[in-house]
Amino acid sequence: MFDLNLVRVFTAIYETRSVSGAANRLFITQPSASYALAKLRNETNDELFKRSRSGMEPTSTAVQLYKVFKRSLTGIDKAVAETRTFSPETSRHKFRLALSDLGELLLLPKLVAWLRQVAPNIQLEVLPVDMERLDEWLLTGRIDAALCSRNESVSSAQRELMLYERYVCLLNIQHPRIGETLSLEEYLDAQHVIVSATSGHHIVEDRLKESGFEREIAVEVPHFAALGELIASSELLVTLPSSAAKIYARRGNGRILELPFQVPNQEVFLYGHTEIGDITAKTWFYDVLRIAGPTMIEP
């Protein structure tokens, strides 16, 4: 019979496609994870994983073993979790949440205020979301949850559609050449600010390219936080989700106009792996975000 610890190492390597990623998830050293893999290879008489550019690729034997091991581990972890309770009012658990700076702007203030009331002793660490590493972060337990635009690279995490974001244009209140409506010609003739595509907000640029349009980009910023003052002090235009635009407009940083072309609504998802790590705590945190999150995001 396999040592349960070996099974956990195998499953972690399979899901992260990395020995170091498995070690990080399980809070063990990389040599320990490598030793466990070597022992498993010996016991199964199979290589189990082959190194490739994309990581550790499982053999056909590993694929079959994973199906059985994962089902068994999930059953064991759930059975153990059912014997535990998570008490938010007394817990000192630390949760890690990945957010874009737009998520920080919309969700974080209300989330922190709510958590201070119901779980005053827990810790919350907010990480800037990295769309390219999101799947790895979730699988390795680097983060407990993420709130961001749709990410097709996330493989097996739980996900919940939180809201649809409609895109609008924000511009200077006293813009000298644009009045109460915005034509396509005016939009394309203007200079624009864009937020880096690494934040996940590239849908507008994709739509323009599909339509054969090209706009002049004057400034590219890594985050949404800088947009308010930029718009208020220039003639630049920015295309952004309406929830963020409403916040800037209320602050007097600009006014909102409808776009002169169609852009699909942006889907905002909650991602999480409640079967990795402390299941009871993670499930509580995920459910908080899933149930209360949409009302907290409303600007």
C-alpha positions in Angstrom: 0.0 0.0 0.0 1.3 3.5 -0.9 2.4 5.9 1.8 -0.3 8.6 1.8 2.4 11.3 1.8 3.8 9.9 -1.4 0.3 10.1 -2.9 0.1 13.7 -1.9 3.4 14.5 -3.5 2.5 12.7 -6.7 -0.8 14.6 -6.9 0.9 17.9 -6.3 3.5 17.3 -9.0 0.7 16.2 -11.4 -1.3 19.4 -10.8 1.5 21.8 -10.7 3.6 20.1 -13.4 6.6 20.9 -11.2 8.6 19.3 -8.4 9.4 22.7 -6.9 5.7 23.7 -7.2 4.6 20.6 -5.4 7.2 21.2 -2.7 5.9 24.8 -2.2 2.3 23.6 -2.0 3.1 20.9 0.5 5.5 23.1 2.5 8.4 20.6 2.1 11.8 20.9 0.6 12.5 20.3 -3.0 14.9 17.4 -2.3 12.1 15.8 -0.2 9.7 16.0 -3.1 12.3 14.6 -5.5 13.0 11.7 -3.1 9.3 11.0 -2.9 9.0 11.0 -6.7 12.0 8.6 -7.0 10.4 6.3 -4.5 7.1 6.3 -6.4 8.9 5.6 -9.7 10.5 2.6 -8.0 7.3 1.3 -6.6 5.3 1.7 -9.8 8.2 0.7 -12.1 7.2 3.7 -14.3 8.9 7.0 -15.0 5.5 8.7 -14.2 6.7 12.2 -15.4 8.9 13.4 -18.3 10.5 16.8 -18.3 9.4 19.1 -21.1 9.5 22.8 -21.9 6.0 23.2 -20.4 6.9 21.3 -17.2 6.6 17.7 -15.9 4.4 15.8 -18.4 2.7 12.7 -17.0 3.0 9.3 -18.6 -0.1 7.3 -19.4 0.4 5.4 -16.1 0.5 8.6 -14.2 -2.7 9.8 -15.8 -4.5 6.6 -14.6 -3.0 6.8 -11.1 -4.0 10.5 -10.8 -7.7 9.7 -11.3 -7.7 7.2 -8.5 -5.4 9.1 -6.1 -7.2 12.4 -6.6 -10.6 10.9 -5.9 -9.2 9.1 -2.8 -7.4 12.2 -1.4 -10.5 14.4 -1.9 -12.6 11.9 0.0 -10.0 11.8 2.9 -9.6 15.5 3.1 -13.4 16.1 3.0 -13.9 13.5 5.7 -11.3 15.2 7.9 -12.7 18.7 7.2 -16.2 17.6 8.3 -14.7 16.9 11.8 -13.4 20.5 12.0 -15.2 23.8 12.3 -14.0 27.2 11.2 -14.9 30.0 13.6 -14.3 33.3 11.9 -14.9 35.3 15.0 -11.9 33.8 16.7 -9.7 32.5 13.8 -6.3 34.0 13.1 -6.0 32.4 9.7 -4.2 34.2 6.9 -5.9 34.4 3.5 -4.3 35.4 0.3 -6.4 37.1 -2.4 -5.2 38.1 -5.9 -6.8 41.2 -7.2 -6.2 43.6 -10.1 -5.9 47.2 -8.9 -9.5 47.6 -10.3 -10.5 44.9 -7.9 -8.7 46.7 -5.1 -10.6 49.9 -6.0 -14.0 48.3 -6.1 -13.9 45.4 -3.7 -11.2 45.8 -1.1 -12.6 48.7 1.0 -16.0 47.0 1.6 -14.4 43.5 2.0 -12.0 44.7 4.7 -14.8 46.5 6.5 -17.0 43.4 6.5 -14.1 41.1 7.6 -13.3 43.4 10.5 -16.8 42.9 11.8 -17.2 39.1 11.4 -13.6 37.9 11.6 -11.6 40.6 13.4 -8.5 38.5 13.9 -7.9 37.0 10.5 -5.2 38.4 8.2 -5.7 39.3 4.6 -2.8 39.6 2.1 -3.7 41.1 -1.3 -1.4 40.2 -4.2 -1.4 42.0 -7.6 -3.0 39.5 -10.0 -0.6 38.0 -12.5 -2.8 36.5 -15.3 0.0 34.4 -16.7 0.8 32.8 -13.3 -2.8 32.6 -12.0 -3.2 28.8 -12.6 0.2 28.1 -10.9 -0.7 30.3 -7.9 -4.0 28.6 -7.3 -2.6 25.0 -7.8 0.4 25.6 -5.5 -1.6 27.3 -2.8 0.2 30.6 -3.3 -3.2 32.2 -3.2 -6.5 31.1 -1.8 -8.7 32.9 -4.3 -8.6 35.4 -7.2 -11.0 37.9 -8.6 -10.3 38.9 -12.2 -11.5 38.8 -15.8 -11.9 35.4 -17.5 -8.7 33.5 -17.7 -8.7 30.5 -20.0 -5.4 29.2 -18.7 -6.9 28.3 -15.3 -7.3 24.5 -15.6 -9.2 22.9 -12.8 -10.1 25.6 -10.2 -13.6 26.3 -9.1 -14.9 29.4 -10.7 -18.0 31.6 -10.2 -19.2 34.3 -12.6 -19.5 37.4 -10.4 -20.6 40.1 -12.8 -20.4 41.5 -16.3 -18.5 44.7 -16.9 -19.6 47.2 -19.6 -17.0 49.3 -21.2 -17.3 53.1 -21.5 -15.1 56.1 -22.3 -13.9 58.5 -19.6 -12.6 61.9 -20.7 -11.9 65.4 -19.3 -15.0 67.3 -18.2 -13.9 70.3 -20.2 -12.6 68.4 -23.3 -12.3 71.1 -26.0 -13.3 68.9 -29.0 -15.7 66.3 -27.7 -19.3 67.2 -26.7 -22.1 65.2 -25.2 -21.7 62.3 -27.6 -18.7 60.5 -29.0 -18.3 59.6 -32.7 -16.1 56.9 -34.0 -14.1 59.6 -35.9 -13.6 61.6 -32.7 -12.6 58.4 -30.8 -10.0 57.4 -33.4 -8.6 60.9 -33.8 -8.0 61.3 -30.0 -5.0 60.1 -28.1 -5.6 57.4 -25.5 -4.4 56.0 -22.2 -4.4 52.2 -21.9 -3.9 49.9 -19.0 -1.3 47.1 -19.6 -2.8 43.9 -21.0 -1.2 41.9 -18.2 -4.1 43.1 -16.0 -6.5 41.2 -18.2 -8.1 44.2 -19.8 -7.3 43.7 -23.5 -10.8 43.1 -24.9 -11.1 46.7 -26.3 -7.9 46.5 -28.2 -8.9 43.1 -29.5 -12.2 44.4 -30.7 -10.6 47.4 -32.5 -8.2 45.2 -34.3 -11.0 42.8 -35.4 -12.8 45.8 -36.9 -9.7 47.1 -38.6 -9.4 50.2 -36.5 -6.3 51.7 -35.0 -6.0 54.3 -32.2 -3.1 56.4 -31.1 -1.7 55.3 -27.7 0.0 58.2 -25.9 0.4 56.6 -22.5 0.4 53.0 -21.2 0.1 52.5 -17.4 0.3 49.3 -15.4 -2.6 50.0 -13.2 -6.0 51.8 -13.1 -5.0 53.8 -10.1 -3.3 56.5 -12.1 -6.1 57.1 -14.6 -8.2 59.7 -12.6 -5.6 62.4 -12.5 -4.3 61.7 -16.0 -7.8 62.3 -17.5 -8.5 65.3 -15.3 -5.3 67.0 -16.4 -5.2 66.2 -20.1 -7.2 65.7 -23.3 -6.5 61.9 -23.3 -9.3 59.3 -23.5 -9.4 56.1 -21.6 -11.8 53.1 -22.2 -12.5 51.2 -19.0 -15.2 49.3 -17.1 -18.2 51.4 -16.2 -17.9 50.6 -12.5 -14.4 52.2 -12.3 -15.5 55.1 -14.6 -18.3 55.9 -12.2 -15.9 56.2 -9.3 -13.6 58.6 -11.2 -16.6 60.6 -12.4 -17.9 61.0 -8.8 -14.5 62.2 -7.8 -14.7 64.9 -10.5 -11.9 63.3 -12.5 -13.9 63.1 -15.8 -17.2 62.5 -17.5 -18.5 59.3 -19.1 -19.6 58.8 -22.7 -20.8 55.7 -24.5 -18.4 54.1 -26.9 -19.1 54.5 -30.7 -18.6 50.8 -31.3 -19.7 47.6 -29.8 -17.5 45.9 -27.2 -18.5 42.6 -25.5 -19.1 42.8 -21.8 -16.1 41.7 -19.7 -16.8 38.6 -17.5 -15.4 38.9 -14.0 -14.8 35.5 -12.3 -14.0 34.3 -8.8 -11.4 31.5 -8.9 -10.4 29.2 -6.0 -9.2 25.7 -5.1 -11.1 24.8 -1.9 -9.7 21.3 -2.0 -6.1 22.4 -1.5 -4.8 23.3 1.9 -7.1 24.0 4.8 -10.4 23.0 3.2 -12.7 24.3 6.0 -11.1 27.8 6.0 -10.8 28.0 2.3 -14.4 27.1 1.7 -15.5 29.8 4.2 -13.4 32.4 2.4 -14.5 31.4 -1.1 -18.2 31.4 0.0 -17.8 34.9 1.5 -16.4 36.2 -1.8 -19.0 34.2 -3.9 -22.0 35.4 -1.9 -21.1 38.8 -0.6 -18.6 39.8 -3.3 -21.1 41.0 -6.0 -22.8 43.4 -3.6 -19.4 44.7 -2.5 -18.2 45.4 -6.0 -21.1 47.7 -6.8 -19.7 51.2 -7.1 
